[in-house]
Amino acid sequence: MKKMYLMYFLVAGLLFQGHSGYAQSADRGKVMEGLVFHSSLMGDVRYTIYLPPGYETDARKYPVVYLLHGYTDDDTGWLQFGEADRIAGDAIIKGEIPPMILVMPDGGVTWYVNDYKGKKPWADMFIKEFIPYVDKTYRTRPEKQFRGIAGLSMGGYGALHTAMRNPDMFAASVAFSSGTYTDEQLIKMDSKSYKHVFGFLFGEGLEGKDRITDAWKSFSPLHLLETQPFDKLKTVRWYLDIGDDDFLYKGNSALHVKMRDMGLTHEYRVRDGKHAWVYWRTGLKNGLQFIGKSFHR
């Protein structure tokens, strides 16, 4: 009899585990990759989207977080290496973040800006075409309060300047290891690096102080803090996260100091780590939680 009871509980336990594991897997949400948006400004723009648990079975509308990838990566980076779908799905199931849609556009190596020649206006495309397309195509809540933006490295830079230039459109901005450079760093950058990374965006063939062009200043978070209306900047919640061994520490530290000096409320995190996926993966949930708080009344 004892053996029979023991066998019953073992089988029941296995069945429960199997059902629980299946339920968690099924309820983590849905990912769609290789999607294409047809832009009049940029041509075809690829994107990946994560739809939260319940999206395909209910009729509710959801808040949106735009998740920007880093330099030389693409729209799949946050899934392939960042495991964003797993992290978001588990956090939603556990009630740690509200259900939300994650949209991951392919920014190439544009730094999410308009190039100075006007041939690749990625920033204009994103605001004027892509966000309206997402709001029309998916069940989003299209108000500022329910829209956030986040990114890593180049994407962190993009998350900052996009929200600073468009504070009426975003409730929160989260920048992991932001690719923010000071003017001094740009001035002293070797010619080869400048040409390869920034020249085609902000001004080609430039040296020294000539690199601090209007195009550069119009997207530099450090300059935007000075030129954008302070009352507008205050309406966005800001979150900076940088590893103590990250090579981008100067620009991030300068941002923190400037925000503190001007009285702009923000969160500043320095954790143990460097410029690597293990750092961004372990910080993503906290970043989504920060944005998620903006979605509550």
C-alpha positions as CSV (number, residue, x, y, z in Angstrom):
1,M,0.0,0.0,0.0
2,K,2.8,2.4,0.9
3,K,4.5,1.7,-2.4
4,M,1.2,2.4,-4.3
5,Y,0.9,5.8,-2.5
6,L,4.5,6.6,-3.2
7,M,4.0,5.8,-6.9
8,Y,0.9,7.9,-7.0
9,F,2.6,11.0,-5.6
10,L,5.6,10.5,-7.9
11,V,3.4,10.3,-11.0
12,A,1.3,13.2,-9.9
13,G,4.4,15.3,-9.3
14,L,5.7,14.6,-12.7
15,L,2.4,15.4,-14.3
16,F,2.2,18.7,-12.4
17,Q,5.8,19.6,-13.4
18,G,5.2,18.8,-17.0
19,H,2.0,20.8,-17.1
20,S,3.6,23.8,-15.2
21,G,6.6,23.8,-17.6
22,Y,4.3,23.6,-20.6
23,A,2.1,26.4,-19.3
24,Q,5.1,28.7,-18.6
25,S,6.5,28.0,-22.1
26,A,3.1,28.7,-23.8
27,D,2.4,31.8,-21.7
28,R,5.7,33.6,-22.2
29,G,4.4,35.4,-25.3
30,K,5.2,35.3,-29.0
31,V,8.1,36.5,-31.1
32,M,7.9,37.4,-34.7
33,E,11.2,37.9,-36.6
34,G,12.1,39.1,-40.1
35,L,9.2,41.5,-40.3
36,V,9.5,44.4,-42.8
37,F,8.2,48.0,-42.6
38,H,8.2,49.9,-45.9
39,S,9.4,53.4,-45.2
40,S,9.1,56.3,-47.7
41,L,12.2,57.8,-46.0
42,M,14.5,54.8,-45.5
43,G,13.2,52.1,-47.8
44,D,12.6,48.7,-46.2
45,V,13.3,48.5,-42.4
46,R,13.4,45.2,-40.7
47,Y,12.1,44.7,-37.2
48,T,11.3,42.0,-34.6
49,I,8.4,42.1,-32.2
50,Y,7.6,40.4,-28.9
51,L,3.9,40.1,-28.1
52,P,3.1,39.4,-24.4
53,P,1.2,36.5,-22.9
54,G,-2.5,36.9,-23.7
55,Y,-2.1,39.2,-26.7
56,E,-3.5,36.6,-29.1
57,T,-6.4,35.6,-26.9
58,D,-7.7,38.9,-25.6
59,A,-8.7,42.3,-27.1
60,R,-6.9,44.7,-24.7
61,K,-4.4,47.2,-25.8
62,Y,-0.8,47.1,-24.5
63,P,2.0,49.6,-23.7
64,V,5.1,49.5,-25.9
65,V,8.8,49.6,-25.3
66,Y,11.1,50.2,-28.2
67,L,14.3,48.2,-27.6
68,L,17.3,49.4,-29.6
69,H,20.3,47.2,-30.4
70,G,24.0,48.1,-30.4
71,Y,26.6,48.9,-33.1
72,T,26.9,46.3,-35.9
73,D,24.1,44.2,-34.4
74,D,20.5,44.0,-35.8
75,D,16.9,43.6,-34.8
76,T,17.5,40.1,-33.5
77,G,20.3,40.9,-31.1
78,W,18.2,41.5,-28.1
79,L,16.6,38.1,-28.6
80,Q,19.6,36.0,-29.7
81,F,22.0,37.3,-27.1
82,G,19.9,39.3,-24.7
83,E,17.1,36.7,-24.3
84,A,14.7,39.6,-24.1
85,D,11.6,37.4,-24.8
86,R,12.5,35.0,-21.9
87,I,13.3,37.8,-19.5
88,A,10.2,39.8,-20.3
89,G,8.0,36.7,-20.4
90,D,9.1,35.4,-17.1
91,A,8.8,38.8,-15.4
92,I,5.3,39.3,-16.8
93,I,4.2,35.8,-15.6
94,K,5.6,36.6,-12.1
95,G,3.9,40.0,-12.0
96,E,7.3,41.8,-11.8
97,I,6.5,44.0,-14.9
98,P,3.2,44.8,-16.6
99,P,2.4,43.0,-19.9
100,M,4.0,45.0,-22.7
101,I,5.0,44.8,-26.3
102,L,8.7,45.0,-27.2
103,V,9.5,46.3,-30.6
104,M,13.1,45.9,-31.9
105,P,13.9,47.8,-35.1
106,D,17.0,47.2,-37.2
107,G,19.1,50.4,-36.9
108,G,22.1,49.2,-38.8
109,V,25.0,51.4,-37.9
110,T,23.0,54.6,-38.1
111,W,23.3,55.5,-34.4
112,Y,19.5,56.2,-34.8
113,V,20.2,59.7,-36.2
114,N,19.6,61.6,-39.4
115,D,22.8,61.7,-41.3
116,Y,24.1,65.2,-42.1
117,K,23.6,64.7,-45.9
118,G,19.9,63.9,-45.4
119,K,20.1,60.6,-47.3
120,K,19.4,58.3,-44.3
121,P,17.0,60.1,-42.0
122,W,16.6,57.2,-39.5
123,A,15.5,59.5,-36.6
124,D,12.7,61.1,-38.7
125,M,11.6,57.7,-40.1
126,F,11.3,56.3,-36.5
127,I,9.2,59.1,-35.2
128,K,7.1,60.1,-38.2
129,E,6.6,56.7,-39.8
130,F,7.6,53.7,-37.8
131,I,5.9,54.4,-34.4
132,P,2.6,55.4,-36.2
133,Y,2.9,52.1,-38.1
134,V,3.3,50.1,-35.0
135,D,0.4,51.8,-33.3
136,K,-1.8,51.1,-36.3
137,T,-0.7,47.5,-36.9
138,Y,-0.7,46.3,-33.3
139,R,-3.0,46.8,-30.3
140,T,-0.9,49.4,-28.6
141,R,-1.8,52.2,-26.2
142,P,-0.5,55.1,-28.3
143,E,-0.2,57.7,-25.6
144,K,3.1,59.1,-24.2
145,Q,2.3,57.5,-20.8
146,F,2.4,54.0,-22.3
147,R,5.5,54.3,-24.5
148,G,9.1,53.7,-23.4
149,I,12.4,53.4,-25.1
150,A,15.6,51.5,-24.1
151,G,18.8,50.3,-25.7
152,L,22.4,49.2,-25.2
153,S,25.6,51.0,-26.4
154,M,24.7,52.6,-29.7
155,G,21.1,51.8,-28.8
156,G,21.5,53.5,-25.4
157,Y,22.6,56.6,-27.2
158,G,19.6,56.3,-29.4
159,A,17.2,55.8,-26.5
160,L,18.6,59.0,-24.9
161,H,18.6,61.4,-27.9
162,T,15.3,60.0,-29.2
163,A,13.5,60.7,-25.9
164,M,15.3,64.1,-25.4
165,R,14.3,65.3,-28.9
166,N,10.7,63.9,-28.5
167,P,9.9,64.2,-24.8
168,D,6.1,64.4,-25.6
169,M,6.2,60.9,-27.0
170,F,8.0,58.8,-24.3
171,A,7.3,58.3,-20.6
172,A,10.7,56.7,-19.9
173,S,14.1,56.2,-21.4
174,V,16.6,53.5,-20.3
175,A,20.2,53.5,-21.5
176,F,22.5,50.6,-20.9
177,S,26.2,51.4,-21.5
178,S,25.2,54.4,-23.6
179,G,27.4,55.2,-26.5
180,T,27.6,58.8,-25.4
181,Y,30.8,60.5,-26.2
182,T,32.0,63.9,-24.9
183,D,33.1,66.6,-27.3
184,E,36.6,66.1,-26.1
185,Q,36.6,62.4,-26.9
186,L,35.3,63.1,-30.4
187,I,37.9,65.8,-31.0
188,K,40.7,63.5,-29.9
189,M,39.5,60.4,-31.7
190,D,41.9,59.0,-34.3
191,S,41.1,59.8,-37.9
192,K,40.4,56.1,-38.9
193,S,37.9,55.5,-36.1
194,Y,36.1,58.8,-36.6
195,K,35.8,58.2,-40.4
196,H,34.5,54.6,-39.9
197,V,32.1,55.2,-37.0
198,F,30.9,58.9,-37.2
199,G,32.2,60.7,-40.3
200,F,29.5,59.6,-42.7
201,L,26.8,60.7,-40.1
202,F,28.1,64.0,-38.8
203,G,30.7,65.3,-41.2
204,E,33.4,63.7,-43.3
205,G,37.1,64.5,-43.5
206,L,37.0,66.6,-40.3
207,E,39.6,66.9,-37.6
208,G,39.8,68.3,-34.1
209,K,37.2,70.9,-33.1
210,D,35.7,71.0,-36.6
211,R,34.0,67.7,-35.8
212,I,31.7,69.4,-33.3
213,T,29.2,70.2,-36.1
214,D,25.6,71.2,-35.8
215,A,24.7,67.7,-36.9
216,W,26.7,66.2,-34.0
217,K,25.2,68.6,-31.4
218,S,21.7,68.0,-32.6
219,F,21.9,64.4,-31.4
220,S,24.5,64.5,-28.6
221,P,22.7,63.8,-25.3
222,L,25.1,66.2,-23.6
223,H,24.2,69.0,-25.9
224,L,20.5,68.2,-25.9
225,L,20.5,68.6,-22.2
226,E,21.4,72.2,-22.8
227,T,19.2,73.0,-25.8
228,Q,15.9,71.1,-25.0
229,P,13.3,72.8,-22.8
230,F,14.0,71.7,-19.2
231,D,10.3,71.5,-18.4
232,K,9.9,69.0,-21.2
233,L,12.9,66.9,-20.2
234,K,11.4,66.6,-16.7
235,T,8.4,64.8,-18.0
236,V,10.5,61.8,-19.0
237,R,11.9,59.3,-16.5
238,W,15.6,58.7,-17.1
239,Y,17.7,55.6,-16.2
240,L,21.4,55.2,-16.9
241,D,23.2,51.9,-16.3
242,I,27.0,51.5,-16.9
243,G,29.5,48.8,-15.9
244,D,32.4,49.9,-13.7
245,D,34.8,48.4,-16.3
246,D,33.0,49.7,-19.4
247,F,35.1,51.7,-21.8
248,L,32.2,54.2,-22.3
249,Y,32.4,55.4,-18.7
250,K,33.4,59.0,-19.5
251,G,30.3,59.9,-21.5
252,N,28.0,58.2,-19.1
253,S,29.6,59.8,-16.0
254,A,29.4,63.2,-17.7
255,L,25.7,62.7,-18.4
256,H,25.1,61.8,-14.7
257,V,27.1,64.8,-13.5
258,K,25.3,67.2,-15.9
259,M,21.9,65.9,-15.0
260,R,22.7,66.3,-11.3
261,D,24.0,69.8,-11.8
262,M,20.9,70.9,-13.7
263,G,18.5,69.2,-11.3
264,L,17.1,66.7,-13.7
265,T,15.8,63.7,-11.8
266,H,17.2,60.4,-13.0
267,E,18.5,57.0,-11.8
268,Y,22.2,56.2,-12.2
269,R,23.5,52.6,-11.8
270,V,27.1,51.5,-11.8
271,R,27.3,47.7,-11.5
272,D,30.2,45.3,-11.7
273,G,30.9,44.5,-15.3
274,K,32.0,45.6,-18.7
275,H,30.7,46.1,-22.2
276,A,29.2,42.6,-22.7
277,W,25.9,40.8,-23.1
278,V,26.1,39.2,-19.7
279,Y,25.9,42.8,-18.2
280,W,22.9,43.8,-20.4
281,R,21.0,40.6,-19.8
282,T,21.3,40.9,-16.1
283,G,20.1,44.5,-16.2
284,L,17.2,44.2,-18.6
285,K,14.6,43.2,-16.1
286,N,15.4,46.2,-13.9
287,G,15.2,48.5,-16.9
288,L,11.8,47.1,-17.9
289,Q,10.6,47.4,-14.3
290,F,11.7,51.1,-14.3
291,I,9.8,51.7,-17.5
292,G,6.8,49.6,-16.4
293,K,6.3,51.9,-13.4
294,S,5.5,54.7,-15.8
295,F,2.6,52.7,-17.2
296,H,0.8,52.7,-13.8
297,R,-1.4,55.5,-12.7
